[in-house]
C-alpha cells in the first residue's frame, strides 16, 4: 500500500546506536559491537493496548527489537502512545507505510 510523504508526517522514524562490551579504561583487548535500531512512534493507541499486542501488530513487518508503551498519555485526546523498534530501516518504513491510518478499536493510529 503506497502512501505519499505528506500522509506519513505524523509518524516519527529514528535510529539509536547501542554499544555492547564497552569497557572504557580497561587495558584488555576486546571486540566492540554496535547495533543500530530504528524506532517508530505510534500515537492514538487504545487504552487496552499493551506491549504484547503492539508487538503482534508490527512483527509481520520484520525483526521487532523492542516495544515500549510509557505510562503517560498523549496530550491529544488523552490517548496512549508507544514506540516500536526495528532492526532495519526498510522494515520500519514498510510498517509505517502499511499501518499508517489503520483502525484499532475505533482508534486511528
PyMOL commands that place a pseudoatom at each C-alpha (Angstrom):
pseudoatom trace, name=CA, resn=UNK, resi=1, chain=A, elem=C, hetatm=0, pos=[0.000, 0.000, 0.000]
pseudoatom trace, name=CA, resn=UNK, resi=2, chain=A, elem=C, hetatm=0, pos=[1.789, 3.110, -1.204]
pseudoatom trace, name=CA, resn=UNK, resi=3, chain=A, elem=C, hetatm=0, pos=[1.419, 6.351, 0.725]
pseudoatom trace, name=CA, resn=UNK, resi=4, chain=A, elem=C, hetatm=0, pos=[2.785, 9.785, -0.075]
pseudoatom trace, name=CA, resn=UNK, resi=5, chain=A, elem=C, hetatm=0, pos=[5.223, 11.503, 2.269]
pseudoatom trace, name=CA, resn=UNK, resi=6, chain=A, elem=C, hetatm=0, pos=[2.635, 14.050, 3.473]
pseudoatom trace, name=CA, resn=UNK, resi=7, chain=A, elem=C, hetatm=0, pos=[0.478, 11.263, 4.892]
pseudoatom trace, name=CA, resn=UNK, resi=8, chain=A, elem=C, hetatm=0, pos=[3.454, 9.938, 6.858]
pseudoatom trace, name=CA, resn=UNK, resi=9, chain=A, elem=C, hetatm=0, pos=[4.158, 13.273, 8.557]
pseudoatom trace, name=CA, resn=UNK, resi=10, chain=A, elem=C, hetatm=0, pos=[2.564, 12.112, 11.835]
pseudoatom trace, name=CA, resn=UNK, resi=11, chain=A, elem=C, hetatm=0, pos=[4.962, 9.174, 12.129]
pseudoatom trace, name=CA, resn=UNK, resi=12, chain=A, elem=C, hetatm=0, pos=[8.454, 9.516, 13.538]
pseudoatom trace, name=CA, resn=UNK, resi=13, chain=A, elem=C, hetatm=0, pos=[11.298, 7.277, 12.457]
pseudoatom trace, name=CA, resn=UNK, resi=14, chain=A, elem=C, hetatm=0, pos=[14.505, 7.492, 14.454]
pseudoatom trace, name=CA, resn=UNK, resi=15, chain=A, elem=C, hetatm=0, pos=[17.639, 5.474, 14.930]
pseudoatom trace, name=CA, resn=UNK, resi=16, chain=A, elem=C, hetatm=0, pos=[19.619, 4.564, 18.003]
pseudoatom trace, name=CA, resn=UNK, resi=17, chain=A, elem=C, hetatm=0, pos=[23.038, 3.003, 18.416]
pseudoatom trace, name=CA, resn=UNK, resi=18, chain=A, elem=C, hetatm=0, pos=[23.740, 0.602, 21.217]
pseudoatom trace, name=CA, resn=UNK, resi=19, chain=A, elem=C, hetatm=0, pos=[27.277, -0.256, 22.259]
pseudoatom trace, name=CA, resn=UNK, resi=20, chain=A, elem=C, hetatm=0, pos=[27.949, -3.606, 23.850]
pseudoatom trace, name=CA, resn=UNK, resi=21, chain=A, elem=C, hetatm=0, pos=[31.108, -4.770, 25.609]
pseudoatom trace, name=CA, resn=UNK, resi=22, chain=A, elem=C, hetatm=0, pos=[32.176, -1.175, 26.183]
pseudoatom trace, name=CA, resn=UNK, resi=23, chain=A, elem=C, hetatm=0, pos=[34.979, -1.402, 28.752]
pseudoatom trace, name=CA, resn=UNK, resi=24, chain=A, elem=C, hetatm=0, pos=[36.364, 2.086, 28.922]
pseudoatom trace, name=CA, resn=UNK, resi=25, chain=A, elem=C, hetatm=0, pos=[39.541, 2.462, 30.892]
pseudoatom trace, name=CA, resn=UNK, resi=26, chain=A, elem=C, hetatm=0, pos=[40.462, -1.199, 30.525]
pseudoatom trace, name=CA, resn=UNK, resi=27, chain=A, elem=C, hetatm=0, pos=[43.801, -2.286, 29.083]
pseudoatom trace, name=CA, resn=UNK, resi=28, chain=A, elem=C, hetatm=0, pos=[42.362, -5.590, 27.903]
pseudoatom trace, name=CA, resn=UNK, resi=29, chain=A, elem=C, hetatm=0, pos=[41.673, -6.115, 24.253]
pseudoatom trace, name=CA, resn=UNK, resi=30, chain=A, elem=C, hetatm=0, pos=[38.024, -6.638, 23.417]
pseudoatom trace, name=CA, resn=UNK, resi=31, chain=A, elem=C, hetatm=0, pos=[35.720, -6.718, 20.478]
pseudoatom trace, name=CA, resn=UNK, resi=32, chain=A, elem=C, hetatm=0, pos=[33.126, -3.971, 20.431]
pseudoatom trace, name=CA, resn=UNK, resi=33, chain=A, elem=C, hetatm=0, pos=[29.916, -4.440, 18.516]
pseudoatom trace, name=CA, resn=UNK, resi=34, chain=A, elem=C, hetatm=0, pos=[27.487, -1.730, 17.575]
pseudoatom trace, name=CA, resn=UNK, resi=35, chain=A, elem=C, hetatm=0, pos=[23.864, -2.464, 16.753]
pseudoatom trace, name=CA, resn=UNK, resi=36, chain=A, elem=C, hetatm=0, pos=[21.603, 0.088, 15.126]
pseudoatom trace, name=CA, resn=UNK, resi=37, chain=A, elem=C, hetatm=0, pos=[17.841, 0.065, 15.518]
pseudoatom trace, name=CA, resn=UNK, resi=38, chain=A, elem=C, hetatm=0, pos=[15.083, 2.218, 14.062]
pseudoatom trace, name=CA, resn=UNK, resi=39, chain=A, elem=C, hetatm=0, pos=[12.190, 3.429, 16.200]
pseudoatom trace, name=CA, resn=UNK, resi=40, chain=A, elem=C, hetatm=0, pos=[8.654, 4.134, 15.064]
pseudoatom trace, name=CA, resn=UNK, resi=41, chain=A, elem=C, hetatm=0, pos=[6.457, 6.414, 17.198]
pseudoatom trace, name=CA, resn=UNK, resi=42, chain=A, elem=C, hetatm=0, pos=[2.838, 5.214, 17.299]
pseudoatom trace, name=CA, resn=UNK, resi=43, chain=A, elem=C, hetatm=0, pos=[0.162, 7.603, 18.582]
pseudoatom trace, name=CA, resn=UNK, resi=44, chain=A, elem=C, hetatm=0, pos=[-3.541, 7.283, 19.415]
pseudoatom trace, name=CA, resn=UNK, resi=45, chain=A, elem=C, hetatm=0, pos=[-3.411, 3.745, 20.809]
pseudoatom trace, name=CA, resn=UNK, resi=46, chain=A, elem=C, hetatm=0, pos=[-6.473, 2.237, 22.516]
pseudoatom trace, name=CA, resn=UNK, resi=47, chain=A, elem=C, hetatm=0, pos=[-6.422, 2.256, 26.303]
pseudoatom trace, name=CA, resn=UNK, resi=48, chain=A, elem=C, hetatm=0, pos=[-6.318, -1.579, 26.405]
pseudoatom trace, name=CA, resn=UNK, resi=49, chain=A, elem=C, hetatm=0, pos=[-3.200, -1.741, 24.207]
pseudoatom trace, name=CA, resn=UNK, resi=50, chain=A, elem=C, hetatm=0, pos=[-0.206, -3.432, 25.825]
pseudoatom trace, name=CA, resn=UNK, resi=51, chain=A, elem=C, hetatm=0, pos=[3.305, -4.193, 24.579]
pseudoatom trace, name=CA, resn=UNK, resi=52, chain=A, elem=C, hetatm=0, pos=[2.456, -7.776, 23.566]
pseudoatom trace, name=CA, resn=UNK, resi=53, chain=A, elem=C, hetatm=0, pos=[-0.482, -6.651, 21.443]
pseudoatom trace, name=CA, resn=UNK, resi=54, chain=A, elem=C, hetatm=0, pos=[1.530, -3.854, 19.807]
pseudoatom trace, name=CA, resn=UNK, resi=55, chain=A, elem=C, hetatm=0, pos=[4.379, -6.280, 19.019]
pseudoatom trace, name=CA, resn=UNK, resi=56, chain=A, elem=C, hetatm=0, pos=[1.903, -8.700, 17.378]
pseudoatom trace, name=CA, resn=UNK, resi=57, chain=A, elem=C, hetatm=0, pos=[0.656, -5.944, 15.075]
pseudoatom trace, name=CA, resn=UNK, resi=58, chain=A, elem=C, hetatm=0, pos=[4.158, -4.909, 13.934]
pseudoatom trace, name=CA, resn=UNK, resi=59, chain=A, elem=C, hetatm=0, pos=[6.059, -8.221, 13.905]
pseudoatom trace, name=CA, resn=UNK, resi=60, chain=A, elem=C, hetatm=0, pos=[4.846, -9.229, 10.447]
pseudoatom trace, name=CA, resn=UNK, resi=61, chain=A, elem=C, hetatm=0, pos=[6.938, -6.348, 9.031]
pseudoatom trace, name=CA, resn=UNK, resi=62, chain=A, elem=C, hetatm=0, pos=[10.285, -7.566, 10.341]
pseudoatom trace, name=CA, resn=UNK, resi=63, chain=A, elem=C, hetatm=0, pos=[12.500, -8.086, 13.350]
pseudoatom trace, name=CA, resn=UNK, resi=64, chain=A, elem=C, hetatm=0, pos=[10.928, -6.136, 16.227]
pseudoatom trace, name=CA, resn=UNK, resi=65, chain=A, elem=C, hetatm=0, pos=[13.771, -5.476, 18.664]
pseudoatom trace, name=CA, resn=UNK, resi=66, chain=A, elem=C, hetatm=0, pos=[11.743, -3.719, 21.353]
pseudoatom trace, name=CA, resn=UNK, resi=67, chain=A, elem=C, hetatm=0, pos=[8.286, -2.340, 22.130]
pseudoatom trace, name=CA, resn=UNK, resi=68, chain=A, elem=C, hetatm=0, pos=[7.638, 0.350, 24.736]
pseudoatom trace, name=CA, resn=UNK, resi=69, chain=A, elem=C, hetatm=0, pos=[4.392, 1.967, 25.864]
pseudoatom trace, name=CA, resn=UNK, resi=70, chain=A, elem=C, hetatm=0, pos=[5.016, 4.578, 28.580]
pseudoatom trace, name=CA, resn=UNK, resi=71, chain=A, elem=C, hetatm=0, pos=[2.501, 5.097, 31.363]
pseudoatom trace, name=CA, resn=UNK, resi=72, chain=A, elem=C, hetatm=0, pos=[1.993, 8.706, 30.237]
pseudoatom trace, name=CA, resn=UNK, resi=73, chain=A, elem=C, hetatm=0, pos=[-0.891, 9.636, 27.996]
pseudoatom trace, name=CA, resn=UNK, resi=74, chain=A, elem=C, hetatm=0, pos=[-0.671, 11.629, 24.794]
pseudoatom trace, name=CA, resn=UNK, resi=75, chain=A, elem=C, hetatm=0, pos=[-1.815, 15.229, 25.223]
pseudoatom trace, name=CA, resn=UNK, resi=76, chain=A, elem=C, hetatm=0, pos=[-4.031, 14.766, 22.174]
pseudoatom trace, name=CA, resn=UNK, resi=77, chain=A, elem=C, hetatm=0, pos=[-7.394, 13.320, 23.236]
pseudoatom trace, name=CA, resn=UNK, resi=78, chain=A, elem=C, hetatm=0, pos=[-5.860, 11.673, 26.326]
pseudoatom trace, name=CA, resn=UNK, resi=79, chain=A, elem=C, hetatm=0, pos=[-4.796, 8.530, 24.424]
pseudoatom trace, name=CA, resn=UNK, resi=80, chain=A, elem=C, hetatm=0, pos=[-1.801, 6.219, 24.770]
pseudoatom trace, name=CA, resn=UNK, resi=81, chain=A, elem=C, hetatm=0, pos=[1.303, 6.220, 22.586]
pseudoatom trace, name=CA, resn=UNK, resi=82, chain=A, elem=C, hetatm=0, pos=[4.217, 3.856, 22.097]
pseudoatom trace, name=CA, resn=UNK, resi=83, chain=A, elem=C, hetatm=0, pos=[7.439, 3.045, 20.317]
pseudoatom trace, name=CA, resn=UNK, resi=84, chain=A, elem=C, hetatm=0, pos=[8.293, 0.020, 18.184]
pseudoatom trace, name=CA, resn=UNK, resi=85, chain=A, elem=C, hetatm=0, pos=[11.969, -0.565, 17.439]
pseudoatom trace, name=CA, resn=UNK, resi=86, chain=A, elem=C, hetatm=0, pos=[13.053, -2.480, 14.303]
pseudoatom trace, name=CA, resn=UNK, resi=87, chain=A, elem=C, hetatm=0, pos=[16.473, -3.842, 13.389]
pseudoatom trace, name=CA, resn=UNK, resi=88, chain=A, elem=C, hetatm=0, pos=[16.382, -2.325, 9.892]
pseudoatom trace, name=CA, resn=UNK, resi=89, chain=A, elem=C, hetatm=0, pos=[15.201, 0.945, 8.387]
pseudoatom trace, name=CA, resn=UNK, resi=90, chain=A, elem=C, hetatm=0, pos=[13.457, -0.805, 5.495]
pseudoatom trace, name=CA, resn=UNK, resi=91, chain=A, elem=C, hetatm=0, pos=[11.327, -2.889, 7.886]
pseudoatom trace, name=CA, resn=UNK, resi=92, chain=A, elem=C, hetatm=0, pos=[10.370, 0.198, 9.876]
pseudoatom trace, name=CA, resn=UNK, resi=93, chain=A, elem=C, hetatm=0, pos=[9.388, 2.115, 6.741]
pseudoatom trace, name=CA, resn=UNK, resi=94, chain=A, elem=C, hetatm=0, pos=[7.303, -0.810, 5.433]
pseudoatom trace, name=CA, resn=UNK, resi=95, chain=A, elem=C, hetatm=0, pos=[5.407, -0.946, 8.730]
pseudoatom trace, name=CA, resn=UNK, resi=96, chain=A, elem=C, hetatm=0, pos=[4.790, 2.813, 8.691]
pseudoatom trace, name=CA, resn=UNK, resi=97, chain=A, elem=C, hetatm=0, pos=[3.542, 2.770, 5.105]
pseudoatom trace, name=CA, resn=UNK, resi=98, chain=A, elem=C, hetatm=0, pos=[1.171, -0.152, 5.626]
pseudoatom trace, name=CA, resn=UNK, resi=99, chain=A, elem=C, hetatm=0, pos=[-0.132, 0.614, 9.122]
pseudoatom trace, name=CA, resn=UNK, resi=100, chain=A, elem=C, hetatm=0, pos=[-0.480, 4.404, 8.918]
pseudoatom trace, name=CA, resn=UNK, resi=101, chain=A, elem=C, hetatm=0, pos=[-4.123, 5.273, 9.485]
pseudoatom trace, name=CA, resn=UNK, resi=102, chain=A, elem=C, hetatm=0, pos=[-5.478, 1.820, 10.323]
pseudoatom trace, name=CA, resn=UNK, resi=103, chain=A, elem=C, hetatm=0, pos=[-8.261, 1.488, 12.877]
pseudoatom trace, name=CA, resn=UNK, resi=104, chain=A, elem=C, hetatm=0, pos=[-7.742, -0.462, 16.071]
pseudoatom trace, name=CA, resn=UNK, resi=105, chain=A, elem=C, hetatm=0, pos=[-10.889, -0.497, 18.226]
pseudoatom trace, name=CA, resn=UNK, resi=106, chain=A, elem=C, hetatm=0, pos=[-12.102, 2.819, 16.776]
pseudoatom trace, name=CA, resn=UNK, resi=107, chain=A, elem=C, hetatm=0, pos=[-8.703, 4.481, 17.246]
pseudoatom trace, name=CA, resn=UNK, resi=108, chain=A, elem=C, hetatm=0, pos=[-6.898, 5.514, 14.050]
pseudoatom trace, name=CA, resn=UNK, resi=109, chain=A, elem=C, hetatm=0, pos=[-3.152, 5.050, 14.564]
for i in range(1, 109): cmd.bond("trace and resi %d" % i, "trace and resi %d" % (i + 1))
show_as sticks, trace
zoom trace
